[in-house]
Every structure is written in C-alpha cells, then in structure tokens.
Amino acid sequence: MTAVVSITAPTTPATEASEGRLRWGSGIMAVAGLGFVGYAVLFFVRNFTDSFLELGIGHNEVDVGKDEIQAFSPDLYDCVSHLHIAVSGFIAATGLAVAALAWFGVRRRQMWAWVTAVVAPVVGLAVALPAHYPNDFDTVGHLGLIYADTVLFVVGALLALTSLREGPATARSQP
C-alpha cells in the first residue's frame, strides 16, 4: 500500500492579503469590462431612437439632429448609423474581452492576461479620446461614464498588479 502525502505551504496573513487584493482587483477589472459593454449597449440603442447622436451630444455640440441629417443626405445618415453600430460592437467586444481576461486569467495570476486586459482598452481610448477635444465633444454627458468606468478599471488593475508583482502565493510563503 502506497501513501500519498501532500505538502502545502502555510497560509500567512501576507499571502491572504495578497490573494484578497488579487480577487478584488480582478473582480473590479471584470466589472469595469462589463461597464464598457453597458456603454456599448447605450451607444447601440441610441442609434435607433430619435436621439440618434451619441450619449451627451446634443444641439450645443451639433446643430442638427437625426431628421435634419436624414433630410440633408440619406446616404450620410446611413453612414453615420453604420458607424454607431460598428463602434458599439467594438466597444462591447473590448469590454467582454477585458472582463473574461480579468476573471479567468488575472484571477489565476496570469500576467499576460493582465497586460492584455490593460492594453486593449488603453489602445481604444488612446485612439478615440483625442478626436473629442478639438470639436468640443468632450462633454461630461458624453465622456463621463467612460471616464468613471476607466477610473474603476484602473483601481482594479492596480490592486491586481500589486498582488501579481509579489509572485505566486506558494513562492512567497516558503522560507
């Protein structure tokens, strides 16, 4: 008869704190990713309503609305509409990817998942945000939700990173 012995490293308050930061951080990152999906849904739905223009963009920023754009040029209206749909799809896809990477990768201490989950929205924001400022589309109503969700995401990413940089729990707890 063969006996199997399992040896595990003792859990210390330091490792428990680190694992807690990792769980909270990756969870917050995942929630923020789902926040991006929620913003994409708003973006998508507004395309099919009388609002048509993006959230937080009104007559102060654009002096015409859905009906005027459609009357001026049905082709231009269709072009803007298809861009709204496409952008909402890419925002949702990025948010879903971030949530999955955080929940299934970062939570399992996969640094590549953390890097990918951070780089994906950073690239999207780095491309999209600068275009808002020269044309005064940088209203709180338009960008406020994205900024709030980004702050939430950064908090989660930093919490998770502090734990990831400490290394695996078993390596930290060995003498």
CYANA upper distance limits for C-alpha pairs under 8 A (distance plus 0.5 A):
  8 THR  CA    170 THR  CA      8.33
  9 ALA  CA    170 THR  CA      6.37
  9 ALA  CA    173 SER  CA      6.68
  9 ALA  CA    174 GLN  CA      6.89
 10 PRO  CA    173 SER  CA      7.15
 11 THR  CA     15 THR  CA      6.75
 11 THR  CA     16 GLU  CA      7.27
 11 THR  CA    173 SER  CA      7.44
 12 THR  CA     16 GLU  CA      6.71
 12 THR  CA    173 SER  CA      7.48
 13 PRO  CA     17 ALA  CA      6.55
 14 ALA  CA     18 SER  CA      6.70
 15 THR  CA     19 GLU  CA      6.57
 15 THR  CA    169 ALA  CA      6.35
 15 THR  CA    172 ARG  CA      7.71
 15 THR  CA    173 SER  CA      7.45
 16 GLU  CA     20 GLY  CA      6.54
 17 ALA  CA     21 ARG  CA      6.72
 18 SER  CA     22 LEU  CA      6.73
 18 SER  CA    162 THR  CA      8.28
 18 SER  CA    163 SER  CA      5.54
 18 SER  CA    166 GLU  CA      8.34
 18 SER  CA    169 ALA  CA      8.45
 19 GLU  CA     23 ARG  CA      6.63
 19 GLU  CA    163 SER  CA      7.31
 19 GLU  CA    169 ALA  CA      8.05
 20 GLY  CA     24 TRP  CA      6.53
 21 ARG  CA     25 GLY  CA      6.17
 21 ARG  CA    159 LEU  CA      6.04
 21 ARG  CA    160 ALA  CA      6.43
 21 ARG  CA    162 THR  CA      8.12
 21 ARG  CA    163 SER  CA      6.66
 22 LEU  CA     26 SER  CA      6.39
 22 LEU  CA    106 VAL  CA      8.29
 22 LEU  CA    107 ARG  CA      6.83
 22 LEU  CA    159 LEU  CA      7.03
 22 LEU  CA    160 ALA  CA      4.96
 22 LEU  CA    161 LEU  CA      8.12
 22 LEU  CA    162 THR  CA      8.42
 22 LEU  CA    163 SER  CA      6.02
 22 LEU  CA    164 LEU  CA      7.73
 23 ARG  CA     27 GLY  CA      6.42
 23 ARG  CA    107 ARG  CA      6.62
 23 ARG  CA    160 ALA  CA      7.92
 24 TRP  CA     28 ILE  CA      6.52
 24 TRP  CA    156 GLY  CA      7.50
 24 TRP  CA    159 LEU  CA      7.78
 24 TRP  CA    160 ALA  CA      7.88
 25 GLY  CA     29 MET  CA      6.64
 25 GLY  CA    155 VAL  CA      7.76
 25 GLY  CA    156 GLY  CA      4.42
 25 GLY  CA    157 ALA  CA      6.35
 25 GLY  CA    158 LEU  CA      7.61
 25 GLY  CA    159 LEU  CA      5.19
 25 GLY  CA    160 ALA  CA      4.87
 25 GLY  CA    161 LEU  CA      8.46
 26 SER  CA     30 ALA  CA      6.64
 26 SER  CA    102 ALA  CA      5.55
 26 SER  CA    103 TRP  CA      6.51
 26 SER  CA    106 VAL  CA      6.47
 26 SER  CA    107 ARG  CA      6.16
 26 SER  CA    156 GLY  CA      6.62
 26 SER  CA    157 ALA  CA      7.43
 26 SER  CA    159 LEU  CA      8.44
 26 SER  CA    160 ALA  CA      6.33
 27 GLY  CA     31 VAL  CA      6.71
 27 GLY  CA    102 ALA  CA      7.53
 27 GLY  CA    103 TRP  CA      6.95
 27 GLY  CA    107 ARG  CA      8.47
 27 GLY  CA    156 GLY  CA      7.76
 28 ILE  CA     32 ALA  CA      6.61
 28 ILE  CA    152 LEU  CA      7.50
 28 ILE  CA    153 PHE  CA      6.98
 28 ILE  CA    155 VAL  CA      8.13
 28 ILE  CA    156 GLY  CA      5.31
 28 ILE  CA    157 ALA  CA      8.37
 29 MET  CA     33 GLY  CA      6.67
 29 MET  CA     98 VAL  CA      7.89
 29 MET  CA     99 ALA  CA      7.09
 29 MET  CA    102 ALA  CA      6.46
 29 MET  CA    152 LEU  CA      7.97
 29 MET  CA    153 PHE  CA      5.46
 29 MET  CA    154 VAL  CA      8.17
 29 MET  CA    156 GLY  CA      5.46
 29 MET  CA    157 ALA  CA      6.61
 30 ALA  CA     34 LEU  CA      6.83
 30 ALA  CA     98 VAL  CA      6.98
 30 ALA  CA     99 ALA  CA      4.32
 30 ALA  CA    100 ALA  CA      7.36
 30 ALA  CA    101 LEU  CA      8.34
 30 ALA  CA    102 ALA  CA      5.88
 30 ALA  CA    103 TRP  CA      6.46
 31 VAL  CA     35 GLY  CA      6.70
 31 VAL  CA     99 ALA  CA      7.21
 32 ALA  CA     36 PHE  CA      6.97
 32 ALA  CA     95 GLY  CA      8.24
 32 ALA  CA     99 ALA  CA      7.89
 32 ALA  CA    149 ASP  CA      6.16
 32 ALA  CA    150 THR  CA      7.72
 32 ALA  CA    152 LEU  CA      6.71
 32 ALA  CA    153 PHE  CA      5.71
 33 GLY  CA     37 VAL  CA      7.14
 33 GLY  CA     94 THR  CA      8.12
 33 GLY  CA     95 GLY  CA      4.69
 33 GLY  CA     96 LEU  CA      6.59
 33 GLY  CA     97 ALA  CA      8.06
 33 GLY  CA     98 VAL  CA      5.67
 33 GLY  CA     99 ALA  CA      5.14
 33 GLY  CA    153 PHE  CA      8.01
 34 LEU  CA     38 GLY  CA      6.76
 34 LEU  CA     95 GLY  CA      6.18
 34 LEU  CA     96 LEU  CA      6.85
 34 LEU  CA     99 ALA  CA      6.70
 35 GLY  CA     39 TYR  CA      6.77
 35 GLY  CA     95 GLY  CA      7.71
 35 GLY  CA    149 ASP  CA      6.84
 36 PHE  CA     40 ALA  CA      6.73
 36 PHE  CA     91 ILE  CA      6.93
 36 PHE  CA     92 ALA  CA      6.75
 36 PHE  CA     94 THR  CA      8.11
 36 PHE  CA     95 GLY  CA      5.35
 36 PHE  CA     96 LEU  CA      8.45
 36 PHE  CA    146 ILE  CA      7.90
 36 PHE  CA    149 ASP  CA      7.75
 37 VAL  CA     41 VAL  CA      6.83
 37 VAL  CA     91 ILE  CA      7.05
 37 VAL  CA     92 ALA  CA      4.76
 37 VAL  CA     93 ALA  CA      7.93
 37 VAL  CA     94 THR  CA      8.39
 37 VAL  CA     95 GLY  CA      5.67
 37 VAL  CA     96 LEU  CA      7.05
 38 GLY  CA     42 LEU  CA      6.98
 38 GLY  CA     92 ALA  CA      8.10
 39 TYR  CA     43 PHE  CA      6.70
 39 TYR  CA     91 ILE  CA      8.36
 39 TYR  CA     92 ALA  CA      8.34
 39 TYR  CA    145 LEU  CA      8.09
 39 TYR  CA    146 ILE  CA      8.07
 40 ALA  CA     44 PHE  CA      6.55
 40 ALA  CA     87 VAL  CA      8.41
 40 ALA  CA     88 SER  CA      5.06
 40 ALA  CA     89 GLY  CA      7.39
 40 ALA  CA     91 ILE  CA      6.05
 40 ALA  CA     92 ALA  CA      5.77
 41 VAL  CA     45 VAL  CA      6.56
 41 VAL  CA     88 SER  CA      7.35
 41 VAL  CA     92 ALA  CA      7.99
 42 LEU  CA     46 ARG  CA      6.59
 42 LEU  CA     55 LEU  CA      8.13
 43 PHE  CA     47 ASN  CA      7.23
 43 PHE  CA     54 GLU  CA      6.78
 43 PHE  CA     55 LEU  CA      7.31
 43 PHE  CA     84 HIS  CA      7.44
 43 PHE  CA     85 ILE  CA      8.36
 43 PHE  CA     88 SER  CA      6.30
 44 PHE  CA     48 PHE  CA      7.93
 44 PHE  CA     84 HIS  CA      7.01
 44 PHE  CA     85 ILE  CA      6.17
 44 PHE  CA     88 SER  CA      6.04
 44 PHE  CA     89 GLY  CA      8.50
 45 VAL  CA     49 THR  CA      7.26
 46 ARG  CA     50 ASP  CA      8.05
 46 ARG  CA     51 SER  CA      6.40
 46 ARG  CA     52 PHE  CA      5.69
 46 ARG  CA     53 LEU  CA      7.41
 46 ARG  CA     54 GLU  CA      7.30
 46 ARG  CA     55 LEU  CA      7.96
 47 ASN  CA     51 SER  CA      7.78
 47 ASN  CA     52 PHE  CA      4.97
 47 ASN  CA     53 LEU  CA      7.32
 47 ASN  CA     54 GLU  CA      8.18
 47 ASN  CA     81 SER  CA      6.75
 47 ASN  CA     84 HIS  CA      6.90
 47 ASN  CA     85 ILE  CA      7.79
 48 PHE  CA     52 PHE  CA      6.79
 50 ASP  CA     66 LYS  CA      7.09
 51 SER  CA     65 GLY  CA      8.05
 51 SER  CA     66 LYS  CA      7.53
 52 PHE  CA     65 GLY  CA      7.86
 52 PHE  CA     66 LYS  CA      6.21
 52 PHE  CA     81 SER  CA      8.50
 53 LEU  CA     57 ILE  CA      6.67
 53 LEU  CA     58 GLY  CA      7.73
 53 LEU  CA     65 GLY  CA      7.70
 53 LEU  CA     66 LYS  CA      7.78
 54 GLU  CA    142 HIS  CA      7.70
 55 LEU  CA    141 GLY  CA      7.15
 55 LEU  CA    142 HIS  CA      5.71
 56 GLY  CA    139 THR  CA      7.09
 56 GLY  CA    140 VAL  CA      7.72
 56 GLY  CA    141 GLY  CA      4.54
 56 GLY  CA    142 HIS  CA      4.34
 56 GLY  CA    143 LEU  CA      8.10
 57 ILE  CA     61 GLU  CA      6.46
 57 ILE  CA     62 VAL  CA      7.60
 57 ILE  CA    137 PHE  CA      7.36
 57 ILE  CA    139 THR  CA      8.11
 57 ILE  CA    141 GLY  CA      7.94
 57 ILE  CA    142 HIS  CA      6.67
 58 GLY  CA     62 VAL  CA      6.48
 58 GLY  CA     63 ASP  CA      8.17
 58 GLY  CA     65 GLY  CA      8.48
 59 HIS  CA     63 ASP  CA      5.26
 59 HIS  CA     64 VAL  CA      7.11
 59 HIS  CA     65 GLY  CA      8.07
 61 GLU  CA    135 ASN  CA      8.43
 61 GLU  CA    136 ASP  CA      7.11
 61 GLU  CA    137 PHE  CA      6.95
 64 VAL  CA     68 GLU  CA      6.17
 64 VAL  CA     69 ILE  CA      7.15
 65 GLY  CA     69 ILE  CA      6.65
 66 LYS  CA     70 GLN  CA      6.61
 66 LYS  CA     77 TYR  CA      8.20
 67 ASP  CA     71 ALA  CA      6.52
 68 GLU  CA     72 PHE  CA      6.45
 69 ILE  CA     73 SER  CA      6.62
 69 ILE  CA     74 PRO  CA      7.79
 69 ILE  CA     76 LEU  CA      7.71
 69 ILE  CA     77 TYR  CA      6.30
 70 GLN  CA     74 PRO  CA      5.20
 70 GLN  CA     75 ASP  CA      8.37
 70 GLN  CA     76 LEU  CA      7.83
 70 GLN  CA     77 TYR  CA      5.67
 73 SER  CA     77 TYR  CA      6.79
 74 PRO  CA     78 ASP  CA      6.68
 75 ASP  CA     79 CYS  CA      6.65
 76 LEU  CA     80 VAL  CA      6.67
 77 TYR  CA     81 SER  CA      6.55
 78 ASP  CA     82 HIS  CA      6.57
 79 CYS  CA     83 LEU  CA      6.80
 80 VAL  CA     84 HIS  CA      6.79
 81 SER  CA     85 ILE  CA      6.87
 82 HIS  CA     86 ALA  CA      6.58
 83 LEU  CA     87 VAL  CA      6.41
 84 HIS  CA     88 SER  CA      6.57
 85 ILE  CA     89 GLY  CA      6.77
 86 ALA  CA     90 PHE  CA      6.90
 87 VAL  CA     91 ILE  CA      6.62
 88 SER  CA     92 ALA  CA      6.57
 89 GLY  CA     93 ALA  CA      6.54
 90 PHE  CA     94 THR  CA      6.56
 91 ILE  CA     95 GLY  CA      6.67
 92 ALA  CA     96 LEU  CA      6.56
 93 ALA  CA     97 ALA  CA      6.60
 94 THR  CA     98 VAL  CA      6.59
 94 THR  CA    120 ALA  CA      7.24
 94 THR  CA    121 PRO  CA      7.22
 95 GLY  CA     99 ALA  CA      6.64
 95 GLY  CA    121 PRO  CA      8.36
 96 LEU  CA    100 ALA  CA      6.68
 97 ALA  CA    101 LEU  CA      6.48
 97 ALA  CA    117 ALA  CA      7.82
 98 VAL  CA    102 ALA  CA      6.53
 98 VAL  CA    116 THR  CA      8.41
 98 VAL  CA    117 ALA  CA      5.30
 98 VAL  CA    118 VAL  CA      8.18
 98 VAL  CA    120 ALA  CA      8.01
 98 VAL  CA    121 PRO  CA      8.38
 99 ALA  CA    103 TRP  CA      6.55
 99 ALA  CA    117 ALA  CA      8.41
100 ALA  CA    104 PHE  CA      6.21
100 ALA  CA    105 GLY  CA      7.92
101 LEU  CA    105 GLY  CA      5.44
101 LEU  CA    106 VAL  CA      6.85
101 LEU  CA    113 ALA  CA      5.92
101 LEU  CA    114 TRP  CA      7.62
101 LEU  CA    116 THR  CA      8.11
101 LEU  CA    117 ALA  CA      6.41
102 ALA  CA    106 VAL  CA      5.19
102 ALA  CA    107 ARG  CA      6.78
102 ALA  CA    113 ALA  CA      7.34
102 ALA  CA    114 TRP  CA      7.17
102 ALA  CA    117 ALA  CA      7.11
103 TRP  CA    107 ARG  CA      6.07
104 PHE  CA    108 ARG  CA      7.02
105 GLY  CA    109 ARG  CA      7.06
105 GLY  CA    110 GLN  CA      5.76
105 GLY  CA    111 MET  CA      8.43
105 GLY  CA    113 ALA  CA      5.64
105 GLY  CA    114 TRP  CA      7.78
106 VAL  CA    110 GLN  CA      5.64
106 VAL  CA    111 MET  CA      7.09
106 VAL  CA    113 ALA  CA      6.04
106 VAL  CA    114 TRP  CA      5.86
106 VAL  CA    160 ALA  CA      7.97
109 ARG  CA    164 LEU  CA      6.63
109 ARG  CA    168 PRO  CA      7.76
110 GLN  CA    114 TRP  CA      7.22
111 MET  CA    115 VAL  CA      6.71
111 MET  CA    164 LEU  CA      7.51
112 TRP  CA    116 THR  CA      6.58
113 ALA  CA    117 ALA  CA      6.40
114 TRP  CA    118 VAL  CA      6.64
114 TRP  CA    157 ALA  CA      8.08
114 TRP  CA    161 LEU  CA      8.31
115 VAL  CA    119 VAL  CA      6.47
116 THR  CA    120 ALA  CA      6.49
117 ALA  CA    121 PRO  CA      7.79
118 VAL  CA    122 VAL  CA      6.85
118 VAL  CA    157 ALA  CA      7.94
119 VAL  CA    123 VAL  CA      6.55
120 ALA  CA    124 GLY  CA      6.98
121 PRO  CA    125 LEU  CA      6.49
122 VAL  CA    126 ALA  CA      6.35
123 VAL  CA    127 VAL  CA      6.70
124 GLY  CA    128 ALA  CA      6.57
125 LEU  CA    129 LEU  CA      5.98
126 ALA  CA    130 PRO  CA      7.53
127 VAL  CA    131 ALA  CA      8.35
128 ALA  CA    132 HIS  CA      7.93
129 LEU  CA    133 TYR  CA      8.00
130 PRO  CA    134 PRO  CA      8.30
131 ALA  CA    135 ASN  CA      7.94
132 HIS  CA    136 ASP  CA      6.80
132 HIS  CA    137 PHE  CA      5.20
132 HIS  CA    138 ASP  CA      5.76
133 TYR  CA    137 PHE  CA      6.50
133 TYR  CA    138 ASP  CA      5.98
137 PHE  CA    142 HIS  CA      7.67
138 ASP  CA    142 HIS  CA      7.07
138 ASP  CA    143 LEU  CA      6.71
139 THR  CA    143 LEU  CA      6.56
139 THR  CA    144 GLY  CA      7.89
140 VAL  CA    144 GLY  CA      4.99
140 VAL  CA    145 LEU  CA      8.49
141 GLY  CA    145 LEU  CA      8.07
143 LEU  CA    147 TYR  CA      6.58
144 GLY  CA    148 ALA  CA      6.56
145 LEU  CA    149 ASP  CA      6.55
146 ILE  CA    150 THR  CA      6.45
147 TYR  CA    151 VAL  CA      6.67
148 ALA  CA    152 LEU  CA      6.83
149 ASP  CA    153 PHE  CA      6.62
150 THR  CA    154 VAL  CA      6.60
151 VAL  CA    155 VAL  CA      6.78
152 LEU  CA    156 GLY  CA      6.93
153 PHE  CA    157 ALA  CA      6.54
154 VAL  CA    158 LEU  CA      6.52
155 VAL  CA    159 LEU  CA      6.72
156 GLY  CA    160 ALA  CA      6.64
157 ALA  CA    161 LEU  CA      6.47
158 LEU  CA    162 THR  CA      6.74
159 LEU  CA    163 SER  CA      7.34
160 ALA  CA    164 LEU  CA      6.66
161 LEU  CA    165 ARG  CA      6.47
162 THR  CA    166 GLU  CA      7.21
163 SER  CA    167 GLY  CA      7.60
164 LEU  CA    168 PRO  CA      7.92
166 GLU  CA    172 ARG  CA      7.79
167 GLY  CA    171 ALA  CA      7.30
167 GLY  CA    172 ARG  CA      7.25
168 PRO  CA    172 ARG  CA      6.96
169 ALA  CA    173 SER  CA      6.77
170 THR  CA    174 GLN  CA      6.98
